[in-house]
Amino acid sequence: MKRFIAHAAAVVLIVGGGQAKAGRYVLAEADAGRRVFAQNPPPTPAQPALAAPPKDPHPTFTVGTATAQRGQKAYGALKVPAGSDAGYDIPVVVVHGARPGPVLAVASGAHGSEYASIIAVEMLIDTVRPDDVSGTLILLPIINVPSFEHITPHVNPTDNKSMNRFYPGAPSGTQTDRASYVITREVVDQCDHLIDLHGGDLDENLRPYSYWTVTGNQKQDEISRAMVLAFGLDHIIVSADRPRDPNASRFLENTASTRGKPSFTAEAGRSGPVDIEDAARLSAGVRNVMAHLRMGGSVAAPVRSAIWVEKIVSINAERDGMFHPTVDRDAHVAKGARIGVVTDYVNRRLEDIVAPEAGIVMFIRALPSLRKGDTIVNIGIVK
């Protein structure tokens, strides 16, 4: 028997007479259109678990005394300890981007009077904002502080060594060795990519160019080749004879390359006074590489018609005297063409300097003063 009991607010169906029993259900329509199951409700569908956000591999980043939190810029120094000679501080800036990404190191001032490259890094320190960066930028504006302070070309006046010839350095050597050791540990070992900026020193009238090192590691070489093309200088010297031993890497860029980090060197600037266009060209090149590495910014079109220089032929002075160039930087010279004249101090001709091969004048001596062994000219032989 079925009985229906009507009510203005609810209808209750009792099956089989009497009260509802355990294991049965009562359907109550208490609100218009809403059903409430008093007993044995249907199961709730399982909700998919939300994936945990990826852990930030570098919530903070420290180089020397500079420690930056994510999204901050920090200033500090690499401490070169005293040893057989004095210690000193190498300035460093860490731009720790708002988002994770690659770690790019940019160094300049290995020769402290190559001013355009130093000013280029100063521009980056001033203009790169952490909010715009995915990844981390390590900036070394002046590696060779003694050279910069004493206006000494080519070498560190403390120990008379070139600060781009003694990597990976040694903790017990002279100041240059110890500084190179600190840079290797604090900068090279922490970065994913590296750009070493240079330029014409006080005595060098240089045209802008880059160096691309061929390591034999195809994947790494493809990455570094794309970086150097993204940088934007259209003359590229191919370096296939760099040391392969990471314990005898000599050059800063090569120290990174032998440790599996795609890297290259770029040069612009010449002969002392800073041409702001040269500095801006280097600064813009770094930003182009950052964009290429997806660290931020808009990607500029890479060089599409690069001039690849397969080797460099240098002419060094065989005597003291005065040098008088007869061609300018970037001149295209034939084999045997006269490049300049060496005279004595009363202007008597001692010898003509001629091109041993046809090529491009990558740089030529900018000053008259000439000592035996000085480099007079570098000629690039086009591939």
KEVEX-13342 format. One record per residue (C-alpha): residue in three letters; x, y, z. Coordinates in steps of 0.02 Angstrom, whole numbers, plus 32768, in hexadecimal, padded with zeros to 4 digits. Example, Ala and Ser with C-alpha at 12.3 -4.5 7.8 and 13.67 -1.06 7.14 Angstrom:
2
+------+------+------+------+
| resn |    X |    Y |    Z |
+------+------+------+------+
|  ala | 8267 | 7F1F | 8186 |
|  ser | 82AC | 7FCB | 8165 |
+------+------+------+------+
//
This chain:
383
+------+------+------+------+
| resn |    X |    Y |    Z |
+------+------+------+------+
|  met | 8000 | 8000 | 8000 |
|  lys | 8041 | 80B1 | 7FD4 |
|  arg | 8007 | 814D | 802E |
|  phe | 802C | 8200 | 7FF7 |
|  ile | 802D | 828A | 8079 |
|  ala | 8027 | 8337 | 802A |
|  his | 806D | 83D5 | 807A |
|  ala | 8084 | 8484 | 8038 |
|  ala | 8141 | 8481 | 8052 |
|  ala | 816F | 83C8 | 803C |
|  val | 813B | 8322 | 7FF6 |
|  val | 8173 | 8283 | 804F |
|  leu | 8166 | 81DA | 7FF9 |
|  ile | 815C | 8148 | 8074 |
|  val | 8173 | 80A2 | 801C |
|  gly | 811E | 8007 | 8062 |
|  gly | 80C0 | 8063 | 80EA |
|  gly | 80FB | 809D | 8196 |
|  gln | 819B | 80FD | 81B6 |
|  ala | 8233 | 80FE | 8147 |
|  lys | 82AD | 8077 | 817E |
|  ala | 836A | 8072 | 8184 |
|  gly | 83B6 | 8054 | 80DA |
|  arg | 8324 | 80AB | 8081 |
|  tyr | 8320 | 815F | 8049 |
|  val | 82AA | 81F1 | 8064 |
|  leu | 829C | 8271 | 7FD9 |
|  ala | 826B | 831B | 801E |
|  glu | 8246 | 83AD | 7FA9 |
|  ala | 8255 | 8435 | 802C |
|  asp | 828A | 84C0 | 7FB5 |
|  ala | 8251 | 84DC | 7F05 |
|  gly | 82BB | 8476 | 7E8E |
|  arg | 8337 | 843A | 7F16 |
|  arg | 834C | 8383 | 7F44 |
|  val | 8396 | 834B | 7FE9 |
|  phe | 83CA | 8296 | 8002 |
|  ala | 83B1 | 8270 | 80B9 |
|  gln | 840B | 81CB | 80B2 |
|  asn | 8488 | 8172 | 8041 |
|  pro | 84BB | 820E | 7FDA |
|  pro | 8516 | 81F0 | 7F35 |
|  pro | 85D5 | 81F9 | 7F3C |
|  thr | 8628 | 82A1 | 7F17 |
|  pro | 8697 | 829A | 7E7B |
|  ala | 8751 | 829D | 7EA7 |
|  gln | 87A8 | 8342 | 7E83 |
|  pro | 8850 | 833B | 7E27 |
|  ala | 88E3 | 8368 | 7E98 |
|  leu | 8932 | 8411 | 7E71 |
|  ala | 89E9 | 8404 | 7E3D |
|  ala | 8A60 | 8458 | 7EB5 |
|  pro | 8AB8 | 84EF | 7E69 |
|  pro | 8B6B | 84C7 | 7E33 |
|  lys | 8BEC | 84ED | 7EB7 |
|  asp | 8C5A | 8584 | 7E93 |
|  pro | 8D0C | 853F | 7E7F |
|  his | 8D56 | 85E8 | 7EAF |
|  pro | 8CE7 | 864C | 7F25 |
|  thr | 8D85 | 86AD | 7F4D |
|  phe | 8E26 | 86BD | 7EEA |
|  thr | 8ED0 | 86E8 | 7F32 |
|  val | 8F70 | 871C | 7ED8 |
|  gly | 8FFA | 8756 | 7F4B |
|  thr | 8FAC | 87CB | 7FCA |
|  ala | 8F15 | 87F2 | 7F5B |
|  thr | 8E78 | 8792 | 7F8C |
|  ala | 8DD6 | 87B6 | 7F2F |
|  gln | 8D2A | 8775 | 7F59 |
|  arg | 8CB8 | 8744 | 7EC9 |
|  gly | 8C89 | 87E6 | 7E6F |
|  gln | 8D18 | 884E | 7EB9 |
|  lys | 8DBB | 889E | 7E82 |
|  ala | 8E4F | 888E | 7EF8 |
|  tyr | 8EFA | 88E3 | 7EFB |
|  gly | 8F98 | 8899 | 7F44 |
|  ala | 9049 | 885E | 7F21 |
|  leu | 90B1 | 87C6 | 7EFE |
|  lys | 9135 | 87C4 | 7F86 |
|  val | 91E2 | 879C | 7F41 |
|  pro | 9248 | 876E | 7FDB |
|  ala | 92F6 | 87AF | 7FFC |
|  gly | 9386 | 8739 | 7FD9 |
|  ser | 9432 | 8758 | 7F94 |
|  asp | 93EE | 8805 | 7F68 |
|  ala | 9356 | 886C | 7F9A |
|  gly | 92A2 | 8834 | 7F8F |
|  tyr | 9216 | 889F | 7F45 |
|  asp | 915B | 88A2 | 7F22 |
|  ile | 910D | 8881 | 7E77 |
|  pro | 9063 | 88D9 | 7E6C |
|  val | 8FCE | 886A | 7E42 |
|  val | 8F13 | 8885 | 7E29 |
|  val | 8E90 | 87FA | 7E2C |
|  val | 8DEA | 8818 | 7DD6 |
|  his | 8D7D | 878A | 7E16 |
|  gly | 8CE4 | 878C | 7DA5 |
|  ala | 8C30 | 8785 | 7DDE |
|  arg | 8C1F | 86DA | 7D8A |
|  pro | 8C94 | 8643 | 7D81 |
|  gly | 8CFC | 862B | 7CE4 |
|  pro | 8DB0 | 861D | 7CA5 |
|  val | 8E46 | 8669 | 7CFD |
|  leu | 8EAA | 86DA | 7C89 |
|  ala | 8F51 | 8725 | 7CBE |
|  val | 8F94 | 87C0 | 7C67 |
|  ala | 9046 | 87F8 | 7C8D |
|  ser | 90B0 | 888B | 7C54 |
|  gly | 914B | 88EA | 7C88 |
|  ala | 91C7 | 885A | 7C83 |
|  his | 9230 | 88E3 | 7C35 |
|  gly | 9203 | 897C | 7C9B |
|  ser | 921C | 89FC | 7C10 |
|  glu | 91A5 | 89A8 | 7B94 |
|  tyr | 9125 | 8A28 | 7BC7 |
|  ala | 9095 | 8A0D | 7B4F |
|  ser | 9078 | 895C | 7B91 |
|  ile | 907B | 899B | 7C45 |
|  ile | 8FFD | 8A25 | 7C1F |
|  ala | 8F8F | 89A5 | 7BC6 |
|  val | 8F80 | 893E | 7C66 |
|  glu | 8F61 | 89DC | 7CCB |
|  met | 8ECE | 89FE | 7C55 |
|  leu | 8E88 | 8951 | 7C79 |
|  ile | 8E9A | 896A | 7D34 |
|  asp | 8E36 | 8A0B | 7D26 |
|  thr | 8DAD | 89D2 | 7CAF |
|  val | 8D86 | 8919 | 7CC9 |
|  arg | 8CF5 | 8907 | 7D44 |
|  pro | 8CD7 | 8864 | 7DA3 |
|  asp | 8C1C | 886E | 7D7E |
|  asp | 8C43 | 885C | 7CC5 |
|  val | 8CB9 | 87C8 | 7CD6 |
|  ser | 8C99 | 870C | 7CD4 |
|  gly | 8D3A | 86C4 | 7D1A |
|  thr | 8DD4 | 8714 | 7D65 |
|  leu | 8E54 | 878F | 7D23 |
|  ile | 8F02 | 8796 | 7D70 |
|  leu | 8F5D | 8837 | 7D41 |
|  leu | 9018 | 8855 | 7D59 |
|  pro | 903E | 8905 | 7D19 |
|  ile | 90F9 | 8910 | 7D46 |
|  ile | 915D | 8872 | 7D64 |
|  asn | 9207 | 88C7 | 7D5B |
|  val | 91ED | 8952 | 7DD9 |
|  pro | 92A9 | 8978 | 7DEC |
|  ser | 92B7 | 8992 | 7D2E |
|  phe | 921E | 8A03 | 7D2E |
|  glu | 925C | 8A6C | 7DC0 |
|  his | 930D | 8A7E | 7D7D |
|  ile | 92DB | 8A8E | 7CC3 |
|  thr | 934B | 89FB | 7C96 |
|  pro | 9326 | 89A4 | 7BEF |
|  his | 932A | 88E8 | 7BD6 |
|  val | 9366 | 88AD | 7C81 |
|  asn | 9346 | 88B4 | 7D3C |
|  pro | 93CD | 892C | 7D7B |
|  thr | 93D6 | 88CD | 7E21 |
|  asp | 9428 | 8834 | 7DD3 |
|  asn | 943A | 8867 | 7D1A |
|  lys | 93C7 | 87D9 | 7CDE |
|  ser | 9339 | 87E1 | 7C62 |
|  met | 9297 | 87BF | 7CC0 |
|  asn | 9251 | 8759 | 7C2F |
|  arg | 92DF | 86DB | 7C23 |
|  phe | 92EA | 8684 | 7CCC |
|  tyr | 9247 | 8624 | 7CE2 |
|  pro | 920A | 85BF | 7D3B |
|  gly | 9281 | 8610 | 7DB6 |
|  ala | 92D2 | 85D4 | 7E56 |
|  pro | 92B3 | 8601 | 7F0D |
|  ser | 936D | 860B | 7F32 |
|  gly | 93AC | 8670 | 7E9C |
|  thr | 93C3 | 8729 | 7E83 |
|  gln | 9330 | 87A3 | 7E82 |
|  thr | 92FA | 877A | 7DCF |
|  asp | 92FC | 86BF | 7DF3 |
|  arg | 9297 | 86D4 | 7E93 |
|  ala | 9219 | 8748 | 7E40 |
|  ser | 9202 | 86CC | 7DB1 |
|  tyr | 91E7 | 8640 | 7E2E |
|  val | 9160 | 86A4 | 7E8A |
|  ile | 9107 | 86CF | 7DE7 |
|  thr | 910A | 861A | 7DAF |
|  arg | 90BC | 85DF | 7E53 |
|  glu | 9040 | 866C | 7E71 |
|  val | 900A | 8697 | 7DBF |
|  val | 9036 | 8611 | 7D3F |
|  asp | 9001 | 857F | 7DAD |
|  gln | 8F59 | 85D1 | 7DD3 |
|  cys | 8F26 | 860D | 7D25 |
|  asp | 8ED5 | 85B1 | 7C93 |
|  his | 8F18 | 8626 | 7C0C |
|  leu | 8FA0 | 86AB | 7C08 |
|  ile | 8FCD | 8743 | 7B9E |
|  asp | 9079 | 8791 | 7BB1 |
|  leu | 907D | 8846 | 7B72 |
|  his | 911C | 8899 | 7B34 |
|  gly | 914F | 8927 | 7AC0 |
|  gly | 91E3 | 8982 | 7A78 |
|  asp | 9260 | 89AF | 7AFF |
|  leu | 92B9 | 8A58 | 7B07 |
|  asp | 932C | 8A28 | 7A77 |
|  glu | 92AF | 89C8 | 7A0B |
|  asn | 9244 | 8A0F | 797F |
|  leu | 91C6 | 8980 | 7978 |
|  arg | 912D | 8959 | 790F |
|  pro | 909E | 8900 | 796D |
|  tyr | 909B | 8841 | 7964 |
|  ser | 9074 | 87A4 | 79C8 |
|  tyr | 90D0 | 8702 | 79E7 |
|  trp | 9075 | 865B | 79D9 |
|  thr | 90CF | 85C5 | 7A25 |
|  val | 90B7 | 851B | 79D4 |
|  thr | 90C2 | 8497 | 7A5D |
|  gly | 9092 | 83FB | 79FA |
|  asn | 8FF6 | 83E4 | 7A64 |
|  gln | 8F73 | 83F8 | 79DC |
|  lys | 8EE1 | 8427 | 7A4C |
|  gln | 8F46 | 84A4 | 7AB1 |
|  asp | 8F91 | 84F0 | 7A14 |
|  glu | 8EE6 | 8506 | 79C5 |
|  ile | 8EAA | 8563 | 7A60 |
|  ser | 8F42 | 85D5 | 7A69 |
|  arg | 8F39 | 85F5 | 79AD |
|  ala | 8E83 | 862B | 79BD |
|  met | 8EB5 | 869C | 7A4F |
|  val | 8F40 | 86F2 | 79EF |
|  leu | 8ECD | 870E | 7959 |
|  ala | 8E46 | 8752 | 79CC |
|  phe | 8EC4 | 87CB | 7A18 |
|  gly | 8ECB | 8825 | 7972 |
|  leu | 8F7F | 8849 | 793F |
|  asp | 8F95 | 8816 | 7889 |
|  his | 9050 | 87E8 | 788E |
|  ile | 906E | 8746 | 78ED |
|  ile | 9118 | 86F6 | 790A |
|  val | 9111 | 8638 | 7913 |
|  ser | 9182 | 85F8 | 799E |
|  ala | 91A4 | 8540 | 7983 |
|  asp | 924C | 8538 | 79DD |
|  arg | 921B | 8568 | 7A8D |
|  pro | 9256 | 84F6 | 7B1B |
|  arg | 91E6 | 845E | 7B3A |
|  asp | 9225 | 843B | 7BEB |
|  pro | 91B6 | 8491 | 7C6E |
|  asn | 924D | 8496 | 7CE2 |
|  ala | 92B1 | 84FC | 7C64 |
|  ser | 9227 | 8564 | 7C13 |
|  arg | 9288 | 860B | 7C13 |
|  phe | 91F8 | 867C | 7BDB |
|  leu | 9159 | 86A6 | 7C3B |
|  glu | 90E3 | 8676 | 7BAD |
|  asn | 9145 | 85D6 | 7B91 |
|  thr | 913A | 85AC | 7C49 |
|  ala | 907D | 85AC | 7C39 |
|  ser | 9080 | 854E | 7B93 |
|  thr | 90EF | 84C2 | 7BD4 |
|  arg | 9072 | 84AC | 7C62 |
|  gly | 8FE1 | 848F | 7BEA |
|  lys | 8F99 | 8540 | 7BF2 |
|  pro | 8F74 | 8591 | 7B49 |
|  ser | 8FD6 | 8634 | 7B45 |
|  phe | 902B | 86B3 | 7AD3 |
|  thr | 9091 | 8753 | 7AD1 |
|  ala | 9060 | 87F9 | 7A81 |
|  glu | 90CC | 8893 | 7A63 |
|  ala | 90A4 | 8949 | 7A3A |
|  gly | 90F6 | 89EF | 7A66 |
|  arg | 91A2 | 8A31 | 7A42 |
|  ser | 9234 | 8A9D | 7A72 |
|  gly | 91FF | 8AEA | 7B16 |
|  pro | 916E | 8B64 | 7B04 |
|  val | 90C4 | 8B10 | 7B13 |
|  asp | 905A | 8B11 | 7A77 |
|  ile | 8FAD | 8B02 | 7AC4 |
|  glu | 8F70 | 8AA7 | 7A28 |
|  asp | 8FEF | 8A1C | 7A47 |
|  ala | 8FB9 | 8A0D | 7AFD |
|  ala | 8F01 | 8A0D | 7ACA |
|  arg | 8F24 | 8988 | 7A46 |
|  leu | 8F6C | 8913 | 7ACA |
|  ser | 8EE1 | 8937 | 7B46 |
|  ala | 8E5B | 8919 | 7AC2 |
|  gly | 8EB2 | 8878 | 7A8F |
|  val | 8EA3 | 8833 | 7B40 |
|  arg | 8DEA | 885E | 7B41 |
|  asn | 8DD6 | 8805 | 7A9A |
|  val | 8E24 | 8768 | 7AE4 |
|  met | 8DB5 | 8775 | 7B7E |
|  ala | 8D1C | 877B | 7B0D |
|  his | 8D5F | 86E8 | 7AA7 |
|  leu | 8D72 | 8684 | 7B4A |
|  arg | 8CBE | 86B5 | 7B7A |
|  met | 8CFA | 871C | 7C0C |
|  gly | 8C8E | 87B0 | 7BD8 |
|  gly | 8C7E | 8835 | 7B54 |
|  ser | 8C58 | 882C | 7A9B |
|  val | 8CC7 | 87C5 | 7A2B |
|  ala | 8D27 | 8828 | 79A8 |
|  ala | 8D48 | 87D6 | 7901 |
|  pro | 8DED | 8777 | 7907 |
|  val | 8E7B | 879C | 788F |
|  arg | 8E4F | 8749 | 77E9 |
|  ser | 8EEA | 8773 | 7782 |
|  ala | 8F78 | 875F | 77FD |
|  ile | 902B | 876C | 77C2 |
|  trp | 9082 | 86D5 | 780C |
|  val | 913C | 86EE | 782A |
|  glu | 9196 | 8647 | 782E |
|  lys | 923C | 8683 | 7876 |
|  ile | 929C | 871C | 78B1 |
|  val | 9349 | 874A | 7873 |
|  ser | 93A9 | 87BF | 78E6 |
|  ile | 9440 | 882A | 78C0 |
|  asn | 94AE | 8855 | 7955 |
|  ala | 9533 | 88DC | 795D |
|  glu | 95E5 | 88A1 | 7942 |
|  arg | 9633 | 8940 | 798B |
|  asp | 960F | 89DB | 79F0 |
|  gly | 95D9 | 8A74 | 798F |
|  met | 9544 | 8AD9 | 7954 |
|  phe | 94B3 | 8A8E | 78F2 |
|  his | 9457 | 8AEF | 786A |
|  pro | 93BD | 8A91 | 7827 |
|  thr | 938D | 8AA2 | 7770 |
|  val | 92E4 | 8A48 | 777F |
|  asp | 9253 | 8A54 | 77FA |
|  arg | 91F8 | 89CE | 785C |
|  asp | 9181 | 8965 | 77F1 |
|  ala | 91EA | 8980 | 7755 |
|  his | 91EA | 88EF | 76DA |
|  val | 929E | 88D4 | 76A7 |
|  ala | 92F2 | 8868 | 7623 |
|  lys | 9388 | 87FA | 7647 |
|  gly | 9423 | 8868 | 7645 |
|  ala | 93C2 | 890B | 765B |
|  arg | 941A | 898C | 76C7 |
|  ile | 93C7 | 89A0 | 7771 |
|  gly | 943D | 8A1D | 77C0 |
|  val | 94EF | 8A59 | 77D7 |
|  val | 9565 | 8A4B | 786C |
|  thr | 95E1 | 8AD9 | 7884 |
|  asp | 9661 | 8B08 | 7907 |
|  tyr | 9649 | 8B9C | 797C |
|  val | 9689 | 8C17 | 78FA |
|  asn | 9613 | 8BD5 | 7874 |
|  arg | 968E | 8B6D | 7810 |
|  arg | 9637 | 8AD9 | 77BE |
|  leu | 9666 | 8A33 | 780B |
|  glu | 95EC | 89BD | 77B6 |
|  asp | 9546 | 89AD | 775C |
|  ile | 94BF | 8940 | 77AC |
|  val | 9465 | 88DB | 7727 |
|  ala | 93D3 | 8860 | 772D |
|  pro | 9410 | 87AC | 772B |
|  glu | 9365 | 8773 | 76EB |
|  ala | 92C8 | 87C3 | 76A3 |
|  gly | 9245 | 87EA | 7724 |
|  ile | 91ED | 886A | 7793 |
|  val | 9247 | 88DC | 780D |
|  met | 91F4 | 88A9 | 78B1 |
|  phe | 925D | 8925 | 7912 |
|  ile | 92F8 | 898D | 78F3 |
|  arg | 936A | 89E4 | 796D |
|  ala | 9321 | 8A8C | 799D |
|  leu | 93BB | 8ADC | 79ED |
|  pro | 9464 | 8B0D | 79A3 |
|  ser | 94CA | 8AC7 | 7A35 |
|  leu | 9509 | 8A19 | 7A0A |
|  arg | 956E | 899D | 7A6F |
|  lys | 95B7 | 88FB | 7A2E |
|  gly | 9533 | 8872 | 7A3D |
|  asp | 949C | 88E7 | 7A38 |
|  thr | 940D | 88B1 | 79C8 |
|  ile | 9402 | 8925 | 7931 |
|  val | 936C | 88DB | 78D7 |
|  asn | 92F5 | 8846 | 78D6 |
|  ile | 92B6 | 8811 | 782B |
|  gly | 921D | 87A1 | 781F |
|  ile | 921D | 871F | 7796 |
|  val | 916B | 8707 | 775A |
|  lys | 9128 | 8656 | 7750 |
+------+------+------+------+
//
